[in-house]
């Protein structure tokens, strides 16, 4: 994937984390001159311009205007603003392709990015599993719950991935052992119970019930997509 240009520099941690989780290649720049010096041979795939305070909106729009004027080679622009800046945006001024309100939910932010780059013809699909507050990047083995990273072991990730990929479906412990650990694994059903308990703890009290115990059967995740 060609790199994405991001203003400002340094990039706020929550923005960097969302981009890394989504698998986007990116590079930050403090101004147009720096962006021009670092511009790839084929140009930037797009730009994210962040305005974090009212006093900085004018500067962010000047960057957008410079991009639109062709000062650097950028196909599309996503503007990040806070809620108080929305009334100051002129919908008739074509300075950006889409905008997102900051602070953002990572799933909404990823959706906005895909929307912008699908329109520009430069979107590479990222392999994700998303269910409510949970998002899992299958390419980078990362998972977040309400935007907060989950520190999972390899098998915890594999178990959560398998369950989240089949919402509402009930699996016995034996099936989970076979499908997640593999047919050559000789651990008992208690292995599944231990990993489920650890996952619930890491999901937190508010989201622990994403993994449900089905008495005398096994476990299920969330609700069926058919309900």
C-alpha positions as CSV (number, residue, x, y, z in Angstrom):
1,X,0.0,0.0,0.0
2,X,1.3,3.5,-0.9
3,X,1.8,5.8,2.1
4,X,-0.8,8.1,3.5
5,X,0.2,11.7,4.4
6,X,-0.8,12.8,7.9
7,X,-0.8,16.3,9.4
8,X,0.2,17.4,12.0
9,X,3.6,16.1,13.3
10,X,3.8,14.5,15.8
11,X,0.7,12.5,15.2
12,X,-1.6,12.1,18.2
13,X,-1.3,8.6,19.7
14,X,-5.0,7.7,19.2
15,X,-4.7,8.6,15.5
16,X,-1.4,6.7,15.0
17,X,-2.9,3.7,16.8
18,X,-6.0,3.7,14.6
19,X,-3.9,3.9,11.4
20,X,-1.6,1.1,12.5
21,X,-4.4,-1.1,13.6
22,X,-6.1,-0.6,10.2
23,X,-2.9,-1.6,8.4
24,X,-2.4,1.8,6.7
25,X,1.1,2.8,5.6
26,X,1.5,6.5,6.6
27,X,4.0,9.3,7.3
28,X,3.5,12.5,9.1
29,X,4.6,16.0,8.1
30,X,4.5,19.3,9.9
31,X,3.9,21.4,6.7
32,X,3.5,21.3,2.9
33,X,7.2,21.8,2.3
34,X,8.1,18.7,4.3
35,X,5.4,16.7,2.6
36,X,6.7,17.8,-0.8
37,X,10.3,16.8,0.1
38,X,9.1,13.3,1.3
39,X,6.6,12.8,-1.5
40,X,6.7,9.3,-3.1
41,X,7.4,8.9,-6.8
42,X,3.7,8.1,-7.4
43,X,2.4,10.8,-5.0
44,X,0.6,10.3,-1.7
45,X,-2.3,7.9,-1.7
46,X,-4.2,10.5,0.4
47,X,-4.0,12.9,3.2
48,X,-5.5,13.2,6.7
49,X,-5.5,16.7,8.0
50,X,-6.3,17.1,11.7
51,X,-7.6,20.3,13.3
52,X,-7.7,19.8,17.1
53,X,-8.7,23.2,18.4
54,X,-10.7,26.2,17.1
55,X,-7.6,28.3,16.6
56,X,-6.1,25.5,14.4
57,X,-9.0,25.1,12.0
58,X,-7.9,27.9,9.7
59,X,-4.4,26.4,9.5
60,X,-5.9,23.0,8.7
61,X,-8.0,24.5,5.9
62,X,-5.0,26.3,4.5
63,X,-3.3,22.9,4.2
64,X,-6.4,21.4,2.5
65,X,-6.4,24.4,0.1
66,X,-2.7,23.9,-0.7
67,X,-3.4,20.3,-1.5
68,X,-6.3,21.1,-3.7
69,X,-4.2,23.7,-5.5
70,X,-1.7,20.9,-6.4
71,X,1.2,22.0,-4.2
72,X,1.6,18.3,-3.5
73,X,0.3,15.2,-5.3
74,X,-2.6,13.9,-3.2
75,X,-5.7,12.1,-4.5
76,X,-8.1,12.6,-1.6
77,X,-8.3,14.4,1.8
78,X,-10.0,13.4,5.1
79,X,-10.4,16.3,7.6
80,X,-10.6,15.6,11.3
81,X,-12.4,18.2,13.4
82,X,-13.8,18.5,16.8
83,X,-17.5,19.0,17.4
84,X,-17.2,22.7,18.0
85,X,-15.7,23.3,14.6
86,X,-18.5,21.7,12.6
87,X,-20.5,25.0,12.3
88,X,-17.4,26.7,10.9
89,X,-17.1,24.3,7.9
90,X,-18.4,25.6,4.6
91,X,-20.0,22.7,2.7
92,X,-19.8,24.6,-0.5
93,X,-16.0,24.9,-0.4
94,X,-14.5,21.8,-1.9
95,X,-11.4,21.5,0.3
96,X,-11.8,17.9,1.5
97,X,-13.5,14.6,0.4
98,X,-14.9,13.7,3.8
99,X,-14.6,14.6,7.5
100,X,-14.7,12.8,10.8
101,X,-15.3,14.2,14.2
102,X,-12.5,13.8,16.8
103,X,-12.4,12.1,19.2
104,X,-13.5,9.3,16.9
105,X,-14.5,5.7,17.3
106,X,-11.9,3.5,15.6
107,X,-14.6,1.6,13.6
108,X,-16.1,4.8,12.3
109,X,-12.7,6.2,11.5
110,X,-11.8,3.1,9.5
111,X,-15.1,3.3,7.7
112,X,-14.5,6.9,6.7
113,X,-11.0,6.1,5.4
114,X,-12.3,3.2,3.3
115,X,-15.1,5.5,2.0
116,X,-12.6,8.2,0.9
117,X,-10.2,5.8,-0.7
118,X,-12.9,3.7,-2.4
119,X,-14.1,6.9,-4.1
120,X,-10.5,7.7,-5.2
121,X,-9.9,4.2,-6.4
122,X,-7.0,3.6,-4.0
123,X,-8.6,1.5,-1.3
124,X,-7.0,-1.8,-0.3
125,X,-9.4,-3.9,1.7
126,X,-8.2,-4.7,5.2
127,X,-9.2,-8.1,6.6
128,X,-11.2,-7.2,9.7
129,X,-13.7,-8.8,12.0
130,X,-16.0,-6.2,13.6
131,X,-18.8,-6.9,16.1
132,X,-20.1,-4.0,18.2
133,X,-17.3,-2.5,20.2
134,X,-14.8,-5.3,19.1
135,X,-12.6,-5.0,16.1
136,X,-9.9,-7.5,15.1
137,X,-7.3,-7.0,12.3
138,X,-6.6,-10.4,10.9
139,X,-3.5,-9.2,9.1
140,X,-1.7,-7.6,12.0
141,X,-3.1,-9.9,14.8
142,X,-4.4,-6.9,16.7
143,X,-7.7,-6.5,18.6
144,X,-9.4,-3.5,20.2
145,X,-12.4,-3.1,22.4
146,X,-14.0,0.3,22.2
147,X,-10.7,1.5,20.7
148,X,-8.5,0.2,23.5
149,X,-5.9,-2.5,22.5
150,X,-6.4,-6.0,23.9
151,X,-3.2,-7.7,25.1
152,X,-3.9,-11.2,23.9
153,X,-1.8,-14.3,23.7
154,X,-1.7,-16.2,20.3
155,X,-4.3,-18.8,21.4
156,X,-6.5,-16.2,23.1
157,X,-6.6,-14.3,19.8
158,X,-7.3,-17.4,17.8
159,X,-10.2,-18.4,20.1
160,X,-11.7,-14.9,20.1
161,X,-11.3,-14.7,16.3
162,X,-13.0,-18.0,15.7
163,X,-16.0,-17.1,18.0
164,X,-16.4,-13.6,16.7
165,X,-16.4,-14.9,13.1
166,X,-19.5,-17.0,14.0
167,X,-21.8,-14.8,16.0
168,X,-24.7,-16.5,17.7
169,X,-23.5,-20.0,16.8
170,X,-23.0,-22.4,19.7
171,X,-19.8,-24.6,19.9
172,X,-19.0,-27.4,22.2
173,X,-15.7,-27.4,24.0
174,X,-14.6,-30.4,22.0
175,X,-15.4,-28.5,18.7
176,X,-13.5,-25.5,19.9
177,X,-10.5,-27.7,20.8
178,X,-10.5,-29.2,17.3
179,X,-11.2,-26.0,15.4
180,X,-8.9,-23.6,17.3
181,X,-6.2,-25.8,18.8
182,X,-6.2,-28.5,16.1
183,X,-6.9,-32.2,15.9
184,X,-3.4,-33.0,17.3
185,X,-4.0,-31.1,20.5
186,X,-4.5,-33.4,23.5
187,X,-5.6,-30.9,26.1
188,X,-8.9,-31.4,27.9
189,X,-12.0,-29.3,27.8
190,X,-10.7,-27.3,30.8
191,X,-8.2,-25.6,28.3
192,X,-11.2,-23.9,26.6
193,X,-12.7,-22.9,30.0
194,X,-9.4,-21.3,31.1
195,X,-9.0,-19.3,27.9
196,X,-12.6,-18.1,27.9
197,X,-12.1,-17.0,31.5
198,X,-9.0,-15.0,30.5
199,X,-10.7,-13.5,27.5
200,X,-13.6,-12.3,29.5
201,X,-11.2,-10.7,32.0
202,X,-9.4,-8.9,29.2
203,X,-12.7,-7.8,27.5
204,X,-13.6,-6.2,30.8
205,X,-16.7,-6.4,33.0
206,X,-18.8,-4.4,30.5
207,X,-18.1,-6.6,27.6
208,X,-17.4,-10.0,29.2
209,X,-20.9,-11.2,28.2
210,X,-19.9,-11.1,24.5
211,X,-18.8,-14.7,25.2
212,X,-21.8,-16.5,26.6
213,X,-21.9,-19.9,28.4
214,X,-24.5,-22.3,27.0
215,X,-25.2,-24.6,29.9
216,X,-24.4,-28.3,29.2
217,X,-23.2,-27.4,25.7
218,X,-20.4,-24.9,25.4
219,X,-19.9,-21.3,24.3
220,X,-21.3,-18.8,21.8
221,X,-20.3,-15.2,20.9
222,X,-22.7,-12.3,20.7
223,X,-26.0,-12.8,18.9
224,X,-26.8,-14.5,15.6
225,X,-26.7,-12.3,12.6
226,X,-30.1,-13.9,11.8
227,X,-31.8,-12.6,14.9
